[in-house]
Amino acid sequence: MTYETVSSFAQSWGLVYLVILFAGALVYALWPGAQKKFDDAAHIPFKEDR
């Protein structure tokens, strides 16, 4: 394996990997069941210390 081969493989499949990872994160963030979890996390700074 040469550097050019490894570099070409990493550039092409690395892009595919990052696109899939981004799509997964987007689906996770926009999933309807996750809304309550994100709303609870958004209000953490406003909770009073006890």
Buried (B, 14 or more C-beta within 10 A) or exposed (E): EEEEEEEEEEEEEEEEEEEEEEEEEEEEEEEEEEEEEEEEEEEEEEEEEE
